[in-house]
């Protein structure tokens, strides 16, 4: 993967190239930022640039034997660690999924954890990097380099690493084998062990600009949209090209989250303000449906994250700041009447409760209790 193939991030590219030209490559670096800004592509392009046999001042050559292997993500000195979904009563490591991971990166480039889980399974389970992966990491890094000067290990989403594995990784980072580089790519660095964070050099990958996203959408041969649509999508994407693509595709999950949110708010308002107890029965069904095992914890967390975004956007709209709103047409139509109910009196509490519920689901709390408790709190917060 070439730097030139990555959307924007020129300052970060220059920074990475400078570490190579000055021969000051940190042995452990953490690419951090929101999902969809190009952190993983940057890490791969950086690894390719380090190993390139004929690199230029701005990019890898793309045609040397090393680059040709990087094009297939099959260089013998490039290793990947990433979350996987373990079948029941079976031990797995990342190499069991490496062919799928390579296909995903090559075909999509900008993808998220949910797309990855959907690709390898049914995304109803939460994937992670399991404890036994630490033995694989140690085995690979104790090997001599095959072709390149460095062994490079890219760890995608280290925040999903089992504690036992994370502690062993810490020891390796503290005393790395010679000529070894760790590139960690994280959406949620606050969830990584503090001791690992303190031993890595942080690279803050910023959100993409609206112009960069718009240009990328219009130049993508797989996307057939006009300039006005691309401009609207880039504005509400929040600096994430992945989110822009999801919004453009209007996938079923986005539509489902919108329906879930509007149903929750409408029914909670009816119970609290009109004493409509039929609505309370429907709220109980709403919580049971969302808590069902067929939905899965990843989708439950996605909804709660979506609810926080919608709460924030409606509060901003209520403050009469339309230029700061990032809503789709359907969301905007709903918010015209709904936004007055999100105000200084309840916005902090609403955001807090959605956030607490998301953390509880992440910690494997009973989803039935979490969502029914959430509906009761919504009733009180939307009550006049």
Residue pairs with C-beta under 8 A, 6 or more apart in sequence:
1 41
1 44
1 45
1 48
1 70
1 71
1 109
2 45
2 48
2 59
2 60
2 62
3 13
3 16
3 17
3 42
3 45
3 49
3 58
3 59
3 60
4 58
4 59
5 41
5 45
5 109
6 13
6 38
6 41
6 42
6 45
7 38
7 110
7 208
7 212
7 213
7 216
7 241
8 38
8 208
8 209
8 212
9 37
9 38
9 42
9 205
9 206
9 208
12 42
12 203
12 205
12 206
13 42
13 45
15 203
16 42
16 45
16 46
16 49
16 203
17 49
17 57
17 58
19 25
19 26
20 49
20 50
20 55
21 57
25 50
25 150
25 181
26 181
26 200
26 201
27 173
27 176
27 180
27 181
27 182
28 173
28 176
28 181
28 182
28 184
28 199
28 200
28 201
29 181
29 182
29 183
29 184
29 200
29 201
29 202
29 203
30 184
30 185
30 186
30 189
30 192
30 197
30 200
30 201
30 202
30 203
31 39
31 40
31 42
31 43
31 183
31 184
31 185
31 186
31 203
31 205
32 39
32 186
32 189
32 202
32 203
32 204
32 205
33 39
33 187
33 204
33 205
33 206
33 207
34 187
34 207
34 238
34 239
34 240
35 112
35 113
35 187
35 240
35 242
35 243
36 110
36 112
36 237
36 239
36 240
36 241
36 242
36 243
36 244
37 205
37 206
37 207
37 208
37 239
37 240
37 241
38 110
38 205
38 208
38 241
39 185
39 186
39 187
39 205
40 105
40 154
40 156
40 185
41 109
41 110
42 205
43 154
43 183
43 185
44 70
44 73
44 105
44 154
45 60
46 183
47 70
47 78
47 152
47 154
47 181
47 183
48 60
48 66
48 67
48 70
49 55
49 59
49 60
50 148
50 149
50 150
50 152
50 181
51 66
51 70
51 75
51 77
51 78
51 147
51 148
51 149
51 150
51 152
52 60
52 61
52 64
52 66
52 67
53 61
53 64
53 65
53 66
53 67
54 61
54 63
54 64
55 61
60 67
60 70
61 67
62 71
65 147
66 75
66 147
66 148
69 75
69 76
70 78
72 102
72 106
73 80
73 101
73 102
73 105
73 106
74 102
75 147
75 148
76 146
76 147
77 145
77 146
77 147
77 148
77 150
77 151
77 152
78 152
78 154
79 137
79 140
79 141
79 151
79 152
79 153
79 154
80 94
80 98
80 101
80 153
80 154
80 155
80 156
81 94
81 129
81 133
81 136
81 137
81 153
81 154
81 155
81 156
81 158
82 94
82 97
82 101
82 116
82 129
82 155
82 156
82 157
83 113
83 116
83 117
83 127
83 128
83 129
83 156
83 157
83 160
84 92
84 93
84 94
84 96
84 97
84 120
84 127
84 128
84 129
84 130
85 117
85 120
85 121
85 125
85 126
85 127
86 92
86 127
86 130
91 130
91 132
92 130
93 130
93 132
93 133
93 136
94 101
94 129
94 133
94 136
95 136
97 120
100 119
100 120
101 116
104 111
104 115
104 116
104 119
105 111
108 115
110 241
110 242
110 245
111 242
112 242
113 127
113 157
113 160
113 187
113 298
114 123
114 253
114 298
114 299
114 302
116 127
117 123
117 125
117 127
117 298
120 127
121 127
122 296
123 296
123 298
123 299
124 293
124 294
124 295
124 296
124 297
124 298
124 299
125 296
125 297
125 298
126 297
126 298
126 362
127 160
128 160
128 161
128 162
129 155
129 157
129 158
129 160
129 161
129 162
129 165
130 162
130 165
131 162
131 164
131 165
132 165
133 161
133 162
133 165
134 164
134 165
134 168
134 169
137 153
137 165
137 168
137 169
137 172
138 168
138 172
140 151
140 153
141 151
141 153
141 172
141 176
141 177
141 180
142 177
143 151
145 151
145 179
149 179
150 179
150 180
150 181
151 177
151 179
151 180
151 181
152 180
152 181
152 183
153 180
153 181
153 182
153 183
154 183
154 185
155 161
155 169
155 182
155 183
155 184
155 185
156 185
157 185
157 186
157 187
158 166
158 169
158 184
158 185
158 186
158 192
158 196
159 186
159 187
159 188
159 189
159 191
159 192
161 169
161 192
163 193
166 192
166 193
166 196
167 193
169 196
170 193
170 195
170 196
170 199
172 182
173 182
173 196
173 199
173 200
174 199
176 182
182 200
184 192
184 196
184 200
186 192
189 197
189 202
206 239
207 238
207 239
207 240
208 239
208 240
208 241
209 239
210 231
210 234
210 235
210 237
211 234
213 233
213 234
213 237
213 239
213 241
213 244
214 227
214 230
214 231
214 233
214 234
216 241
216 244
217 223
217 225
217 230
217 233
217 234
217 244
217 248
218 225
218 227
218 230
223 248
225 233
225 248
229 248
233 244
233 247
233 248
234 244
235 326
236 247
236 326
236 327
236 328
237 243
237 244
237 247
237 326
238 326
246 254
247 254
247 328
253 299
253 302
254 306
257 302
257 303
257 306
257 307
258 306
258 330
258 331
258 334
260 286
260 290
260 303
261 303
261 306
261 307
261 310
262 334
262 338
263 286
264 283
264 286
264 307
264 375
264 378
265 338
265 341
265 378
265 382
267 279
267 280
267 282
267 283
267 286
267 375
268 283
268 375
268 378
268 379
268 381
268 382
269 341
269 382
270 276
270 279
271 277
271 279
271 280
271 283
271 379
272 379
272 380
272 382
272 383
272 384
273 382
273 383
273 384
283 375
283 379
284 372
284 375
286 371
286 375
287 368
287 371
287 372
287 374
287 375
288 368
288 371
288 372
289 295
290 300
290 303
290 367
290 371
291 300
291 367
291 368
291 370
291 371
291 372
297 361
297 362
297 364
297 367
300 361
300 367
300 371
301 358
301 361
301 362
304 354
304 355
304 357
304 358
304 361
305 358
307 354
308 351
308 354
308 355
308 358
310 331
310 335
311 342
311 347
311 350
311 351
311 354
312 347
312 351
313 325
313 326
313 327
313 331
313 335
314 335
314 338
314 339
314 341
314 342
315 339
315 342
315 343
315 347
316 324
316 325
317 325
317 327
317 335
317 339
318 339
318 340
318 342
318 343
325 332
325 335
327 335
341 382
342 350
346 381
346 382
349 377
349 381
350 378
350 381
353 374
353 377
353 378
353 381
354 374
357 370
357 371
357 373
357 374
360 370
361 367
361 370
